[in-house]
Amino acid sequence: MNVESFNLDHRAVRAPYIRVADRKVLPHGDVLVKYDVRFCQPNREHLEMPVMHSLEHTIAENLRNHADYVVDFSPMGCQTGFYLIVVGDHDDAAIRDLVAATLADVLAATEVPAANEVQCGWGASHSLAGAQEAARRMLDKRAEWSEVMA
Ligand SMILES: [Zn+2]
């Protein structure tokens, strides 16, 4: 199928993990790399939408404090993880460090950035406490992030 993750057997992975889902060389030679940042075991658990939403806002904002090569951080519709898109090739370890540093920011946050009706499409649908609990669970398993397959 056209979408990389549609060719991934979601029964065979072991979350949490971070893996490269796609790599594109653009016409002038620049590279985009897309990571599958999986918080939850597919078809076994998921994050509630306000939790996903607050993780999205808080991570998307704070990633850019650590790296100037972030293009996008977006939720998966299945509510089990996120896609991170960056410019250029980076060591897997550097990407894991980037995500870990940003999850530490989530734990330290006192509010969700831009969780209001001016800056967001559903400013009421947020849970900082839930986002922090999910970030804590993800960080607790950091040693397992590089192991994708069960
Ligand atoms: Zn929003």
Backbone and ligand atoms as CSV (ligand in chain L), in Angstrom:
chain,resi,resn,atom,element,x,y,z
A,1,MET,N,N,0.836,-1.194,0.000
A,1,MET,CA,C,0.000,0.000,0.000
A,1,MET,C,C,0.877,1.252,0.000
A,2,ASN,N,N,0.271,2.395,-0.280
A,2,ASN,CA,C,1.044,3.636,-0.422
A,2,ASN,C,C,1.591,4.166,0.895
A,3,VAL,N,N,0.829,3.967,1.974
A,3,VAL,CA,C,1.227,4.524,3.267
A,3,VAL,C,C,2.115,3.511,3.981
A,4,GLU,N,N,3.307,3.970,4.362
A,4,GLU,CA,C,4.310,3.052,4.945
A,4,GLU,C,C,3.724,2.248,6.092
A,5,SER,N,N,3.004,2.906,6.979
A,5,SER,CA,C,2.536,2.200,8.179
A,5,SER,C,C,1.442,1.180,7.868
A,6,PHE,N,N,0.808,1.290,6.689
A,6,PHE,CA,C,-0.189,0.290,6.303
A,6,PHE,C,C,0.491,-1.042,5.934
A,7,ASN,N,N,1.796,-0.976,5.739
A,7,ASN,CA,C,2.557,-2.186,5.445
A,7,ASN,C,C,3.296,-2.718,6.681
A,8,LEU,N,N,3.054,-2.080,7.816
A,8,LEU,CA,C,3.651,-2.518,9.080
A,8,LEU,C,C,2.654,-3.423,9.804
A,9,ASP,N,N,3.105,-4.593,10.226
A,9,ASP,CA,C,2.233,-5.460,11.027
A,9,ASP,C,C,2.211,-4.925,12.454
A,10,HIS,N,N,1.104,-4.276,12.797
A,10,HIS,CA,C,1.005,-3.636,14.108
A,10,HIS,C,C,0.911,-4.650,15.252
A,11,ARG,N,N,0.725,-5.931,14.907
A,11,ARG,CA,C,0.730,-6.962,15.950
A,11,ARG,C,C,2.148,-7.345,16.336
A,12,ALA,N,N,3.107,-7.003,15.443
A,12,ALA,CA,C,4.484,-7.477,15.619
A,12,ALA,C,C,5.367,-6.489,16.377
A,13,VAL,N,N,4.876,-5.281,16.586
A,13,VAL,CA,C,5.705,-4.270,17.258
A,13,VAL,C,C,5.508,-4.338,18.768
A,14,ARG,N,N,6.470,-3.743,19.456
A,14,ARG,CA,C,6.356,-3.658,20.909
A,14,ARG,C,C,6.579,-2.210,21.342
A,15,ALA,N,N,5.503,-1.548,21.687
A,15,ALA,CA,C,5.581,-0.153,22.133
A,15,ALA,C,C,6.026,-0.109,23.603
A,16,PRO,N,N,6.600,1.009,24.047
A,16,PRO,CA,C,6.880,2.185,23.229
A,16,PRO,C,C,8.161,2.015,22.412
A,17,TYR,N,N,8.214,2.765,21.307
A,17,TYR,CA,C,9.423,2.749,20.463
A,17,TYR,C,C,9.434,4.002,19.607
A,18,ILE,N,N,10.599,4.250,19.000
A,18,ILE,CA,C,10.734,5.288,17.974
A,18,ILE,C,C,11.413,4.633,16.788
A,19,ARG,N,N,10.782,4.704,15.622
A,19,ARG,CA,C,11.386,4.105,14.430
A,19,ARG,C,C,11.238,5.054,13.249
A,20,VAL,N,N,12.112,4.892,12.264
A,20,VAL,CA,C,11.991,5.661,11.027
A,20,VAL,C,C,10.864,5.053,10.205
A,21,ALA,N,N,9.869,5.878,9.848
A,21,ALA,CA,C,8.744,5.408,9.054
A,21,ALA,C,C,8.904,5.776,7.584
A,22,ASP,N,N,9.702,6.805,7.298
A,22,ASP,CA,C,9.867,7.222,5.906
A,22,ASP,C,C,11.084,8.137,5.805
A,23,ARG,N,N,11.696,8.161,4.630
A,23,ARG,CA,C,12.810,9.067,4.341
A,23,ARG,C,C,12.670,9.484,2.890
A,24,LYS,N,N,12.590,10.791,2.671
A,24,LYS,CA,C,12.408,11.311,1.313
A,24,LYS,C,C,13.558,12.245,0.962
A,25,VAL,N,N,14.140,12.022,-0.220
A,25,VAL,CA,C,15.120,12.960,-0.742
A,25,VAL,C,C,14.382,13.907,-1.677
A,26,LEU,N,N,14.443,15.200,-1.371
A,26,LEU,CA,C,13.717,16.198,-2.151
A,26,LEU,C,C,14.501,16.536,-3.434
A,27,PRO,N,N,13.853,17.206,-4.387
A,27,PRO,CA,C,14.482,17.424,-5.706
A,27,PRO,C,C,15.851,18.092,-5.657
A,28,HIS,N,N,16.107,18.917,-4.651
A,28,HIS,CA,C,17.409,19.584,-4.571
A,28,HIS,C,C,18.359,18.913,-3.581
A,29,GLY,N,N,17.993,17.704,-3.153
A,29,GLY,CA,C,18.910,16.915,-2.347
A,29,GLY,C,C,18.679,16.970,-0.850
A,30,ASP,N,N,17.821,17.890,-0.405
A,30,ASP,CA,C,17.500,17.909,1.019
A,30,ASP,C,C,16.725,16.648,1.393
A,31,VAL,N,N,16.820,16.293,2.662
A,31,VAL,CA,C,16.209,15.054,3.144
A,31,VAL,C,C,15.167,15.374,4.202
A,32,LEU,N,N,14.034,14.686,4.120
A,32,LEU,CA,C,13.027,14.701,5.184
A,32,LEU,C,C,12.938,13.296,5.759
A,33,VAL,N,N,12.927,13.207,7.095
A,33,VAL,CA,C,12.789,11.909,7.749
A,33,VAL,C,C,11.580,11.967,8.676
A,34,LYS,N,N,10.755,10.925,8.585
A,34,LYS,CA,C,9.528,10.830,9.386
A,34,LYS,C,C,9.695,9.687,10.393
A,35,TYR,N,N,9.461,9.999,11.643
A,35,TYR,CA,C,9.575,9.000,12.717
A,35,TYR,C,C,8.189,8.646,13.251
A,36,ASP,N,N,8.035,7.385,13.561
A,36,ASP,CA,C,6.867,6.844,14.256
A,36,ASP,C,C,7.247,6.812,15.740
A,37,VAL,N,N,6.633,7.718,16.503
A,37,VAL,CA,C,6.918,7.826,17.937
A,37,VAL,C,C,5.738,7.191,18.665
A,38,ARG,N,N,5.884,5.918,19.006
A,38,ARG,CA,C,4.736,5.131,19.471
A,38,ARG,C,C,4.708,5.064,20.995
A,39,PHE,N,N,3.662,5.584,21.552
A,39,PHE,CA,C,3.487,5.583,23.010
A,39,PHE,C,C,2.803,4.311,23.504
A,40,CYS,N,N,1.843,3.800,22.727
A,40,CYS,CA,C,0.943,2.747,23.219
A,40,CYS,C,C,1.025,1.506,22.333
A,41,GLN,N,N,0.818,0.353,22.936
A,41,GLN,CA,C,0.800,-0.888,22.183
A,41,GLN,C,C,-0.440,-0.915,21.276
A,42,PRO,N,N,-0.243,-1.006,19.954
A,42,PRO,CA,C,-1.384,-0.951,19.035
A,42,PRO,C,C,-2.447,-2.006,19.351
A,43,ASN,N,N,-3.686,-1.585,19.275
A,43,ASN,CA,C,-4.850,-2.457,19.467
A,43,ASN,C,C,-4.948,-3.053,20.874
A,44,ARG,N,N,-4.128,-2.546,21.790
A,44,ARG,CA,C,-4.207,-2.989,23.183
A,44,ARG,C,C,-4.489,-1.817,24.112
A,45,GLU,N,N,-3.942,-0.666,23.761
A,45,GLU,CA,C,-4.132,0.528,24.584
A,45,GLU,C,C,-4.101,1.751,23.667
A,46,HIS,N,N,-4.572,2.859,24.188
A,46,HIS,CA,C,-4.520,4.114,23.434
A,46,HIS,C,C,-4.590,5.271,24.417
A,47,LEU,N,N,-4.306,6.452,23.917
A,47,LEU,CA,C,-4.414,7.665,24.721
A,47,LEU,C,C,-5.746,8.339,24.423
A,48,GLU,N,N,-6.381,8.855,25.463
A,48,GLU,CA,C,-7.627,9.602,25.246
A,48,GLU,C,C,-7.308,10.888,24.473
A,49,MET,N,N,-8.302,11.363,23.727
A,49,MET,CA,C,-8.060,12.490,22.811
A,49,MET,C,C,-7.547,13.745,23.525
A,50,PRO,N,N,-8.092,14.149,24.684
A,50,PRO,CA,C,-7.526,15.336,25.344
A,50,PRO,C,C,-6.051,15.148,25.740
A,51,VAL,N,N,-5.675,13.908,26.045
A,51,VAL,CA,C,-4.275,13.613,26.382
A,51,VAL,C,C,-3.401,13.734,25.138
A,52,MET,N,N,-3.864,13.106,24.033
A,52,MET,CA,C,-3.151,13.243,22.758
A,52,MET,C,C,-2.958,14.711,22.406
A,53,HIS,N,N,-4.044,15.463,22.549
A,53,HIS,CA,C,-4.062,16.862,22.125
A,53,HIS,C,C,-3.062,17.690,22.933
A,54,SER,N,N,-3.034,17.463,24.250
A,54,SER,CA,C,-2.101,18.225,25.093
A,54,SER,C,C,-0.665,17.798,24.865
A,55,LEU,N,N,-0.442,16.512,24.614
A,55,LEU,CA,C,0.907,16.074,24.246
A,55,LEU,C,C,1.327,16.737,22.937
A,56,GLU,N,N,0.412,16.761,21.973
A,56,GLU,CA,C,0.723,17.371,20.674
A,56,GLU,C,C,1.154,18.832,20.864
A,57,HIS,N,N,0.333,19.602,21.569
A,57,HIS,CA,C,0.662,21.023,21.753
A,57,HIS,C,C,1.988,21.201,22.495
A,58,THR,N,N,2.144,20.501,23.608
A,58,THR,CA,C,3.294,20.741,24.473
A,58,THR,C,C,4.580,20.244,23.826
A,59,ILE,N,N,4.516,19.091,23.164
A,59,ILE,CA,C,5.707,18.567,22.495
A,59,ILE,C,C,6.039,19.401,21.260
A,60,ALA,N,N,5.025,19.726,20.455
A,60,ALA,CA,C,5.274,20.498,19.230
A,60,ALA,C,C,5.951,21.830,19.562
A,61,GLU,N,N,5.517,22.465,20.637
A,61,GLU,CA,C,6.103,23.753,21.019
A,61,GLU,C,C,7.527,23.592,21.553
A,62,ASN,N,N,7.721,22.606,22.410
A,62,ASN,CA,C,9.016,22.477,23.095
A,62,ASN,C,C,10.102,21.807,22.256
A,63,LEU,N,N,9.728,20.971,21.301
A,63,LEU,CA,C,10.737,20.369,20.415
A,63,LEU,C,C,11.609,21.455,19.793
A,64,ARG,N,N,10.962,22.534,19.402
A,64,ARG,CA,C,11.659,23.603,18.669
A,64,ARG,C,C,12.606,24.392,19.568
A,65,ASN,N,N,12.510,24.212,20.894
A,65,ASN,CA,C,13.498,24.819,21.786
A,65,ASN,C,C,14.800,24.026,21.796
A,66,HIS,N,N,14.726,22.766,21.349
A,66,HIS,CA,C,15.900,21.898,21.385
A,66,HIS,C,C,16.527,21.692,20.010
A,67,ALA,N,N,15.759,21.883,18.946
A,67,ALA,CA,C,16.256,21.564,17.610
A,67,ALA,C,C,15.625,22.497,16.580
A,68,ASP,N,N,16.441,22.932,15.617
A,68,ASP,CA,C,15.938,23.829,14.568
A,68,ASP,C,C,15.545,23.064,13.309
A,69,TYR,N,N,15.559,21.729,13.379
A,69,TYR,CA,C,15.296,20.919,12.186
A,69,TYR,C,C,13.939,20.209,12.230
A,70,VAL,N,N,13.090,20.590,13.191
A,70,VAL,CA,C,11.778,19.955,13.302
A,70,VAL,C,C,10.807,20.591,12.309
A,71,VAL,N,N,10.140,19.750,11.518
A,71,VAL,CA,C,9.133,20.225,10.571
A,71,VAL,C,C,7.736,20.067,11.146
A,72,ASP,N,N,7.467,18.919,11.791
A,72,ASP,CA,C,6.099,18.648,12.220
A,72,ASP,C,C,6.081,17.598,13.316
A,73,PHE,N,N,5.094,17.719,14.201
A,73,PHE,CA,C,4.808,16.696,15.204
A,73,PHE,C,C,3.293,16.576,15.278
A,74,SER,N,N,2.761,15.444,14.881
A,74,SER,CA,C,1.310,15.317,14.702
A,74,SER,C,C,0.792,13.992,15.241
A,75,PRO,N,N,-0.439,14.004,15.758
A,75,PRO,CA,C,-1.010,12.780,16.327
A,75,PRO,C,C,-1.460,11.782,15.267
A,76,MET,N,N,-1.352,10.493,15.610
A,76,MET,CA,C,-1.941,9.429,14.794
A,76,MET,C,C,-3.427,9.320,15.127
A,77,GLY,N,N,-4.227,9.086,14.118
A,77,GLY,CA,C,-5.666,8.945,14.336
A,77,GLY,C,C,-6.039,7.774,15.227
A,78,CYS,N,N,-5.175,6.763,15.294
A,78,CYS,CA,C,-5.448,5.599,16.149
A,78,CYS,C,C,-5.154,5.882,17.618
A,79,GLN,N,N,-4.625,7.064,17.899
A,79,GLN,CA,C,-4.388,7.522,19.272
A,79,GLN,C,C,-3.354,6.674,20.017
A,80,THR,N,N,-2.424,6.077,19.255
A,80,THR,CA,C,-1.372,5.288,19.915
A,80,THR,C,C,0.004,5.939,19.810
A,81,GLY,N,N,0.106,7.050,19.084
A,81,GLY,CA,C,1.408,7.682,18.957
A,81,GLY,C,C,1.349,8.904,18.064
A,82,PHE,N,N,2.545,9.330,17.641
A,82,PHE,CA,C,2.690,10.581,16.897
A,82,PHE,C,C,3.695,10.391,15.780
A,83,TYR,N,N,3.614,11.248,14.777
A,83,TYR,CA,C,4.655,11.322,13.756
A,83,TYR,C,C,5.482,12.575,13.970
A,84,LEU,N,N,6.782,12.387,13.916
A,84,LEU,CA,C,7.742,13.485,14.000
A,84,LEU,C,C,8.468,13.557,12.661
A,85,ILE,N,N,8.437,14.717,12.030
A,85,ILE,CA,C,9.122,14.904,10.751
A,85,ILE,C,C,10.244,15.922,10.937
A,86,VAL,N,N,11.437,15.564,10.467
A,86,VAL,CA,C,12.595,16.448,10.610
A,86,VAL,C,C,13.288,16.623,9.266
A,87,VAL,N,N,14.047,17.708,9.159
A,87,VAL,CA,C,14.903,17.952,8.003
A,87,VAL,C,C,16.270,17.350,8.276
A,88,GLY,N,N,16.759,16.584,7.332
A,88,GLY,CA,C,18.117,16.061,7.427
A,88,GLY,C,C,18.190,14.727,8.134
A,89,ASP,N,N,19.311,14.046,7.949
A,89,ASP,CA,C,19.560,12.775,8.624
A,89,ASP,C,C,20.176,13.034,9.990
A,90,HIS,N,N,19.667,12.335,10.978
A,90,HIS,CA,C,20.178,12.470,12.347
A,90,HIS,C,C,20.366,11.074,12.925
A,91,ASP,N,N,21.324,10.952,13.844
A,91,ASP,CA,C,21.499,9.669,14.530
A,91,ASP,C,C,20.213,9.323,15.274
A,92,ASP,N,N,19.860,8.036,15.276
A,92,ASP,CA,C,18.682,7.606,16.041
A,92,ASP,C,C,18.805,8.030,17.501
A,93,ALA,N,N,20.021,7.942,18.035
A,93,ALA,CA,C,20.234,8.308,19.442
A,93,ALA,C,C,19.948,9.791,19.668
A,94,ALA,N,N,20.294,10.624,18.693
A,94,ALA,CA,C,20.032,12.062,18.825
A,94,ALA,C,C,18.536,12.341,18.811
A,95,ILE,N,N,17.794,11.603,18.000
A,95,ILE,CA,C,16.340,11.774,17.965
A,95,ILE,C,C,15.727,11.298,19.287
A,96,ARG,N,N,16.233,10.191,19.815
A,96,ARG,CA,C,15.724,9.731,21.124
A,96,ARG,C,C,16.027,10.762,22.207
A,97,ASP,N,N,17.229,11.353,22.162
A,97,ASP,CA,C,17.569,12.404,23.140
A,97,ASP,C,C,16.639,13.599,23.002
A,98,LEU,N,N,16.342,13.958,21.756
A,98,LEU,CA,C,15.442,15.091,21.510
A,98,LEU,C,C,14.055,14.822,22.088
A,99,VAL,N,N,13.528,13.648,21.833
A,99,VAL,CA,C,12.193,13.306,22.358
A,99,VAL,C,C,12.222,13.247,23.887
A,100,ALA,N,N,13.278,12.677,24.449
A,100,ALA,CA,C,13.363,12.574,25.913
A,100,ALA,C,C,13.436,13.951,26.553
A,101,ALA,N,N,14.224,14.840,25.976
A,101,ALA,CA,C,14.336,16.194,26.531
A,101,ALA,C,C,12.990,16.912,26.472
A,102,THR,N,N,12.251,16.671,25.390
A,102,THR,CA,C,10.960,17.333,25.235
A,102,THR,C,C,9.916,16.734,26.172
A,103,LEU,N,N,9.985,15.417,26.404
A,103,LEU,CA,C,9.063,14.821,27.375
A,103,LEU,C,C,9.364,15.333,28.783
A,104,ALA,N,N,10.621,15.614,29.073
A,104,ALA,CA,C,10.949,16.230,30.366
A,104,ALA,C,C,10.314,17.611,30.470
A,105,ASP,N,N,10.261,18.324,29.353
A,105,ASP,CA,C,9.561,19.617,29.342
A,105,ASP,C,C,8.080,19.438,29.641
A,106,VAL,N,N,7.484,18.376,29.111
A,106,VAL,CA,C,6.062,18.117,29.379
A,106,VAL,C,C,5.857,17.922,30.887
A,107,LEU,N,N,6.754,17.165,31.513
A,107,LEU,CA,C,6.627,16.922,32.954
A,107,LEU,C,C,6.756,18.215,33.752
A,108,ALA,N,N,7.568,19.140,33.247
A,108,ALA,CA,C,7.803,20.393,33.967
A,108,ALA,C,C,6.767,21.461,33.645
A,109,ALA,N,N,5.916,21.219,32.656
A,109,ALA,CA,C,4.975,22.248,32.201
A,109,ALA,C,C,3.926,22.560,33.277
A,110,THR,N,N,3.541,23.805,33.351
A,110,THR,CA,C,2.477,24.213,34.273
A,110,THR,C,C,1.185,24.526,33.525
A,111,GLU,N,N,1.278,24.596,32.209
A,111,GLU,CA,C,0.082,24.759,31.380
A,111,GLU,C,C,0.367,24.221,29.983
A,112,VAL,N,N,-0.692,23.937,29.240
A,112,VAL,CA,C,-0.556,23.483,27.860
A,112,VAL,C,C,-0.450,24.717,26.967
A,113,PRO,N,N,0.603,24.817,26.149
A,113,PRO,CA,C,0.721,25.983,25.271
A,113,PRO,C,C,-0.453,26.081,24.302
A,114,ALA,N,N,-0.936,27.291,24.119
A,114,ALA,CA,C,-1.935,27.580,23.083
A,114,ALA,C,C,-3.242,26.807,23.262
A,115,ALA,N,N,-3.575,26.444,24.489
A,115,ALA,CA,C,-4.841,25.735,24.742
A,115,ALA,C,C,-5.945,26.754,24.999
A,116,ASN,N,N,-6.311,27.421,23.955
A,116,ASN,CA,C,-7.365,28.450,24.050
A,116,ASN,C,C,-8.037,28.597,22.692
A,117,GLU,N,N,-9.133,29.328,22.660
A,117,GLU,CA,C,-9.951,29.397,21.445
A,117,GLU,C,C,-9.330,30.257,20.356
A,118,VAL,N,N,-8.347,31.083,20.706
A,118,VAL,CA,C,-7.671,31.889,19.689
A,118,VAL,C,C,-6.652,31.038,18.931
A,119,GLN,N,N,-5.890,30.218,19.654
A,119,GLN,CA,C,-4.740,29.532,19.067
A,119,GLN,C,C,-4.983,28.060,18.731
A,120,CYS,N,N,-6.186,27.552,19.011
A,120,CYS,CA,C,-6.453,26.118,18.849
A,120,CYS,C,C,-7.882,25.915,18.375
A,121,GLY,N,N,-8.094,24.811,17.682
A,121,GLY,CA,C,-9.414,24.510,17.142
A,121,GLY,C,C,-10.379,23.880,18.125
A,122,TRP,N,N,-9.867,23.406,19.268
A,122,TRP,CA,C,-10.749,22.886,20.330
A,122,TRP,C,C,-10.026,23.098,21.651
A,123,GLY,N,N,-10.004,24.366,22.041
A,123,GLY,CA,C,-9.196,24.781,23.173
A,123,GLY,C,C,-9.600,24.169,24.497
A,124,ALA,N,N,-10.832,23.635,24.572
A,124,ALA,CA,C,-11.294,23.027,25.825
A,124,ALA,C,C,-10.868,21.568,25.953
A,125,SER,N,N,-10.466,20.961,24.840
A,125,SER,CA,C,-10.176,19.528,24.853
A,125,SER,C,C,-8.699,19.275,25.172
A,126,HIS,N,N,-8.349,19.429,26.434
A,126,HIS,CA,C,-6.964,19.242,26.858
A,126,HIS,C,C,-6.901,18.595,28.226
A,127,SER,N,N,-5.798,17.904,28.482
A,127,SER,CA,C,-5.537,17.360,29.808
A,127,SER,C,C,-4.036,17.383,30.061
A,128,LEU,N,N,-3.578,18.390,30.789
A,128,LEU,CA,C,-2.148,18.452,31.120
A,128,LEU,C,C,-1.763,17.289,32.022
A,129,ALA,N,N,-2.598,16.981,33.007
A,129,ALA,CA,C,-2.278,15.878,33.921
A,129,ALA,C,C,-2.159,14.562,33.162
A,130,GLY,N,N,-3.085,14.343,32.218
A,130,GLY,CA,C,-3.029,13.123,31.419
A,130,GLY,C,C,-1.792,13.090,30.532
A,131,ALA,N,N,-1.445,14.235,29.952
A,131,ALA,CA,C,-0.249,14.314,29.108
A,131,ALA,C,C,0.996,14.018,29.934
A,132,GLN,N,N,1.026,14.518,31.149
A,132,GLN,CA,C,2.201,14.292,32.002
A,132,GLN,C,C,2.300,12.829,32.430
A,133,GLU,N,N,1.164,12.212,32.681
A,133,GLU,CA,C,1.176,10.785,33.037
A,133,GLU,C,C,1.691,9.953,31.851
A,134,ALA,N,N,1.215,10.279,30.646
A,134,ALA,CA,C,1.663,9.551,29.446
A,134,ALA,C,C,3.143,9.796,29.182
A,135,ALA,N,N,3.596,11.035,29.383
A,135,ALA,CA,C,5.014,11.363,29.184
A,135,ALA,C,C,5.873,10.595,30.184
A,136,ARG,N,N,5.400,10.495,31.436
A,136,ARG,CA,C,6.136,9.757,32.460
A,136,ARG,C,C,6.260,8.277,32.079
A,137,ARG,N,N,5.144,7.695,31.621
A,137,ARG,CA,C,5.170,6.276,31.227
A,137,ARG,C,C,6.130,6.050,30.063
A,138,MET,N,N,6.095,6.971,29.094
A,138,MET,CA,C,6.996,6.862,27.934
A,138,MET,C,C,8.453,6.970,28.382
A,139,LEU,N,N,8.749,7.936,29.223
A,139,LEU,CA,C,10.123,8.138,29.681
A,139,LEU,C,C,10.617,6.966,30.524
A,140,ASP,N,N,9.728,6.387,31.303
A,140,ASP,CA,C,10.122,5.251,32.146
A,140,ASP,C,C,10.642,4.085,31.310
A,141,LYS,N,N,10.185,3.993,30.052
A,141,LYS,CA,C,10.602,2.893,29.177
A,141,LYS,C,C,11.603,3.340,28.119
A,142,ARG,N,N,12.307,4.407,28.395
A,142,ARG,CA,C,13.230,4.944,27.405
A,142,ARG,C,C,14.245,3.910,26.927
A,143,ALA,N,N,14.671,3.037,27.807
A,143,ALA,CA,C,15.666,2.022,27.425
A,143,ALA,C,C,15.136,1.096,26.330
A,144,GLU,N,N,13.813,1.061,26.138
A,144,GLU,CA,C,13.204,0.149,25.156
A,144,GLU,C,C,12.875,0.832,23.821
A,145,TRP,N,N,13.096,2.123,23.723
A,145,TRP,CA,C,12.652,2.854,22.542
A,145,TRP,C,C,13.278,2.361,21.244
A,146,SER,N,N,14.483,1.831,21.336
A,146,SER,CA,C,15.156,1.407,20.101
A,146,SER,C,C,14.741,-0.013,19.675
A,147,GLU,N,N,13.969,-0.702,20.494
A,147,GLU,CA,C,13.507,-2.044,20.148
A,147,GLU,C,C,12.086,-1.943,19.619
A,148,VAL,N,N,11.943,-2.112,18.301
A,148,VAL,CA,C,10.644,-1.907,17.659
A,148,VAL,C,C,9.827,-3.189,17.622
A,149,MET,N,N,10.469,-4.281,17.279
A,149,MET,CA,C,9.741,-5.544,17.107
A,149,MET,C,C,9.763,-6.366,18.382
A,150,ALA,N,N,8.649,-7.025,18.647
A,150,ALA,CA,C,8.574,-7.859,19.862
A,150,ALA,C,C,9.504,-9.054,19.717
L,1,ZN,ZN,ZN,-5.081,22.251,19.429
